[in-house]
């Protein structure tokens, strides 16, 4: 719609002459207080440009009269934080794990550091609450493939599991079907026996046949009673805690093709003090022995 001048009523404020759908635009001055605020912000902006770093340059930025730098301020705060932590870090570096666990001040500091390191490096696999998932152990329970003592946890974190490190935890379960050590019927019988260890077998005859095969093929690692052996990283098959799943189909799959999960070695990636803090934190989650 074209703009049309609208006669100004002497009883009303003057208009600009603009109208849209019958709505007129009044020509009123801005409130004086608003203008003063505007002028003040302009003066403030000019002062800020002069006093503070504000203008980007080709390869740098204007420093400002005050020379303030958030980067330098952060660097100074980080320096002060490192100095405050140095006392505790040096004590943790020198102290045995058990000594750290029994010293309230060191324990509090180690738990805080371990919690942060866990969130950054471990939670992606074990979960934010360390509850794990299929293929990734729950660190809150008391089922540990390689032992749940402070020293055992510390070693596992340092060297990893099947990580390629010379001191890594190593356990190789045979792939009984793929390696042609057992046939499918025998593997089914072993699975039935494993189910029987937790009172879940449905075929007693198959479980009895599987018990004999288990004694021949599996007991050397899992022990005759199926209680497992941390020395070999062999899980307890009687506690109903399963890393990959404890249903019949998954047991058959595991027995047939094996599982060879990998945990990285954190030695060389994390400093020794951080690894100690991680061990203390994981041990404190409730499952450490």
N, C-alpha and C positions, 0 to 999 in steps of 0.2 A: 504494500500500500504506500502510495507516495506521501511524503511529509507535507502536511498542510499547516499553515499558521493558524493558531487558535487565538482568538481575541482574548486579551487579558481582562479579567474582571477586576475592577478597581478595588473590590472588597477582598480579593484574594491575592496571594503572592504572584508575581509575574511568572510566566512560563517561557520555555525556550522556543516554543512554537512547534515542538515535535509532538505527534500524537500517534498512538498505535491502538487499534481496536477501541477507540474512545478514551484511552488512558493518556492523560496529558503529563508532560514532564515539567515540573516546576523549576524555576531558576532561582534556587535559594543558596545563599552562601554557606560554606562549610562551617560547622561550629568552631569557635575560636580555640577551645581547648584541644580539639582534634588537630588543628593546624599547628599548635605549639608542640604537640606530641610528635607530629611529622617532622617539624624542624629539629626537634631534639634528637630524633633517631638519625637524621642526616648528619648532624654534628657528631653524634656518637660513632657512626660508621666511619666518618673521615678520621676521627681520633683513633679508632681501632686499626684502620689501615696503616696509620703512622706508627702506632705503638707495638703492634703485634705482627708476627709473620702472617701475611695475608695474600700476597700476589705471587702467582706462579710465574717463573721465568723459564727460559729455554732449557737450562740444565740445573736450575736451582730454584730458590724461592726467596722473596724478600724477608729479611731477618727481623725487621721492626726495631724501634728504638729500645724496647725492653729486652730484645734478644731471647724471648721465651721459646722453649722447644719442648714439646710433649715427648719427643723421642729421648732427649737427654734426661728429662724428668723420670721417664720410665726406666731408663738405664740405671739411674741413681737408685731408684726404688728397688730394682732387681739386685743391685749390688748390696744394698742394705739387707735385703731378704737373705741373700746367700751368706752374708756375714753372720746373720742371726742363726742360720741353720748349720753353719760350719761346725759348731761345737757338737751338735747331735750327730751329724753325718760322720765326723771322725770317730766318735764313740761307737756308732753302729759298725763302721768299717773294722774296728779293732775287736769288738765284742763277739763272743760265740752266740749262736742263735738263742740258746736257752737263757743266756744272761740277758739278752734283749727282752725276751718274753717275761722275765720276772722283775724287770726294772720299770716301774710305772711311767716315768718320764720318757724313757727310750721307747717303751711299748706304744705310748700314745703317738709319739712322733712317727714311729715306723708304720703304725696302722694308717695314719693319715697319708703318708707317702705311698704305701702299698695300695691303698684304695684308689688313689689318683693314677698310679701306674697301671693298675688292673683295668680301670675304665678306658685308658688309652690303648693298651696293648692286648688285653685278654677278653674283654667283654664281647668283642665281635664274634667269638666262637662260644664262649661259656655263658654269655648273656650278662646283662647289667647286674643281675642279682646272683650270678654264678650258678644258676640252676641248670645250665647246660641244655642240650637238646639231643636229638638222635645223632649219635656219632661223636658227641662232645660231652664229656663227663660232667655230672652234677658235683660241684665242689662243696655242697652243703651237707651231703650225707656222709656216712662212715664207710663207704665202699671205695677202696683205693687199690687200683691195679698194682701199683708199685710201692705201696705203703703210705700211710698218712702222718708219719712223724715229721717234725720240723726238718730234720736232716734229709729225709726222703723227698719231701716236697721241694726243698731247696735244690736238691740234685736234679730232680725232674725239670724244674724251671731252667736251671743252668744249661743242661745238656739236651733237653728235649727227648722226644720219643721217635725213633726211626728218622731222625733229623739229618743224618749224615755226619754228625759230630762224632769224633772218635770215642767219646765217652757217653754217647746217647743210650737211652734205654732201648733195648732190642728184644723183641719177641716175635717169632715167626710161627704162626699157626699154619699147619699144612692145609692146602686146599684139597680135601680128601677126594672129591669127585674129579676136579680138574686134573689133579696129579695121578688119578687112577689108583689111589690107595684103597678106596672102597667103592662099591657100586651103589646105585640109588637106593636099592632095598635096604642095604646095610646102614646107609645114612639115615633113612627113615626110622630104622630101629634105634639108632643112637639118639635121634631127636625125641623119640618116645621115652627113652630112659631119662634124658635131661628134663623132660616135662615131669617125669615121675619124681625127680629130686625135689620138686615143689608141689607135689601132690596133684599134678594136673594130667597124668597119663590116662589115656582112654583105652589103650590096647595093652593089657598086662603081658600077653605073650611076646609082643614086639618089644616091650620095655625090658623083659627078661633077656631077650636076645641082645638088645642094645647094651645092657649092663656088661655083658661079656666083652662086646666090642669096645666099650668105653674103657674097661680095665686094660685092654691091650693097646689101644690107640691114644687114649686121652688122659689116663690117670697119671702118667708121668709128669704132666704139667698141672692139671687141675686137681690132682690127688684122688685117691680111690673114692673118697666120700664126696667129691665135687666141690670141696670148700675153697679151691683155688690156691695159688701160691704167689705171693708178691715178689718172690725172688725172680720168677720168670714173667711177671706181668700177667699171669693167668687168672682170670676172674673167678670169683665164687659163683657157682651155678645154682646155689641153694637159697640165695637171699632175695630172689625176685627183683633184683636191680639189674637192668639190662641196658647196655650201652647202645646197642643197635636194635633192640626189640626182643621180647621173649616169647612171642607166639610161635607156633609150630613151623609156619612157613619161613619165618626169619631165621629160626634155628637151623633149619635145613639149608637155607641159603648160606649162612655163615659157615656151617660145617663143610659145605660143598666147595666154596670159593674163598674162604678165609676173609679176615678183615685186617687191614694193615694201615690204620690211621696214623697220621703224622702230626706231631707237635713240634714247633720250631725250637731250636736251641736259642735261649736268650743271652747266653754269654757272648759278648762281642757286640750285641745290639743294645743291651742295657748295661749300665755300670754295676759293679759288684754290690754297692750299697742298695741300689734300687732292687736288685734281685733278692737281697736279704729282706727288704721291706715287703716285697711281693710274697715271699715265703711266709713271713709273719702274718700278713693279712689273710692269705688263703687258709692258713692253719686256724685262724680265728673265726672262720665262717661257721664252724660248728662241727665239721667232720674230721678235723685234724686229731690225731691220736697223741 
